[in-house]
Amino acid sequence: MYYVSTRDKQKKTYSFSEVLLCGLADDGGLFVPEVYPHISLEQLKRFKQLPYHELAFEIMKLFIGNSIPEQDLKTILTKTYSTSHFKSEDITPVTSVYKNIYLQDLSLGPSLAFKDLAMQFLGNVIEYELVKQNKSLTILGASSGDTVSAAEEAMKSKDRINVVMLTPKVGMSPFQKAQAGAILDKNIFNISIEGHFDICQDLVKEVNKDLAFKNQYSIGAVNSINWGRICAQIVYYIKGYTATVANIGEPLDVVVPSGNFGNILAGYIAKQMGVPLRNLVIATNENKVLDTLFKTGIYRQEDVETTSSPSMDISKASNFERLLFDCVNHDAGTCAKLMSQFEKNKEIDISHLIESLIQNQGFKSQSSNHQQRIDTIKRVYEAANLIIDPHTAAGIYVAESFESDIPILCMETAKPTKFESTVEEALGKVPERDNDFKDLESKEQRFYDVNANAESLKTFIKEHITL
């Protein structure tokens, strides 16, 4: 298995180990497999019987190839997907909500968010690679919420890894902010930036463009531009499919709350591999970049509105480039040209490509507003005695709006504890916290203020990171 950059017309190939530590390609593109592997219905029937860590091995070995010996990969995955990190032996259990709507619980990990499923793997596999290659790594990332704590929980106290995470000063919930700030390990650096998430993300990309600096400080990434995260997320779509349908081979619709397009992209790849996913439904909030894209074919960067579902407060979706690369038949020149136009003009018209995605791949989209999410939280609690967070509520609201004749699997994104004020508005009470998170906001926290420009960020890294 080899990888190429979405913008490299020369089609230089890379191994899994190379793309894992690199994050963003030097040309600004994203790494994707040369081809997607295929799995048969007979394999899916066998996968249905496997515990999660064994299923992860069967799927990930297809993408990792010879980069990691199989026994080493098994050891990494057994360590990753265990009850010492996740609060269920199923890892991602599926439950019925009501009607034909099902929910896959993806937030049973240490940071209470779906991103733990990929981050815990990344922490272990990156550490493995760094030891093998005798290297160190500076992880530079941006988050509007859950990525920061998930990444830091996975990477804290790892000797060869430093983590520099940028977050907006306004927009995260108090719980999310405290969860990140309370991780005080010496290799963790939380940076607060004036402005919204996209400013943080743009700073990360700007630093990555300075190739000399990137190489000097061994800059890598663990947000959803890192292929290792997408690879790990594919697994739970396959687990969710086999756990939901009555018979392997029957179709399933999935609904995914989406901001940066990484989660739904993993579902799309699972479909390309042969999993019978019929519709891939994107749920957004008041920030309708993706909803507008799939309804009009216009990909337009817009001003960000701060909402009660902050992980979807984005003005552009970085992982869409990977889907775009598929849409132009892996023509890196065309993909690079379109992305250059988007970066320059903040808008491109790709309606002819979107029409094909809707007809051939089942992409659909719908947005929600704050009151609709509040009403959904209340409705789900009254009907199923289940408390959900506002992002998951966005997904279930959209699932209810589609009159599907088959099961619909909604991807849960985070535990409601992370968004207590919104839940309290809906239900008149806050969900009970686990003991590990009681009095979290009163714990010591550490954040660094850095000006919102690339030079200030590079200066911070020079002053604080020693490799």
Secondary structure by P-SEA (a helix, b strand, c coil): cbbbbccccccccccaaaaaacccccccbbbbbcbbbbbcaaaaaaaccccaaaaaaacccccccccccaaaaaaaaaaccccccccccccbbbbbccccbbbbbcccccccccccaaaaaaaaaaaaaaaaacbbbbbbbcccccaaaaaaaaccccccbbbbbbbbcccccaaaaaaaaacccccbbbbbbcccaaaaaaaaaaaaaaaaaaaaabbbbcccccaaaaaaaaaaaaaaaaaccccccbbbbbbbbcccaaaaaaaaaaaaaccccccbbbbbccccaaaaaaacccbbbbbbbbcccccccccccccaaaaaaaaaccaaaaaaaaaaaaaacccccaaaaaaaaaaccccccccccaaaaaaaaaaaaaaccccccaaaaaaaaaaaacccccbbbbbbcccccccaaaaaaacccccccccccccccccbbbbbbbcccaaaaaaaaaacccc
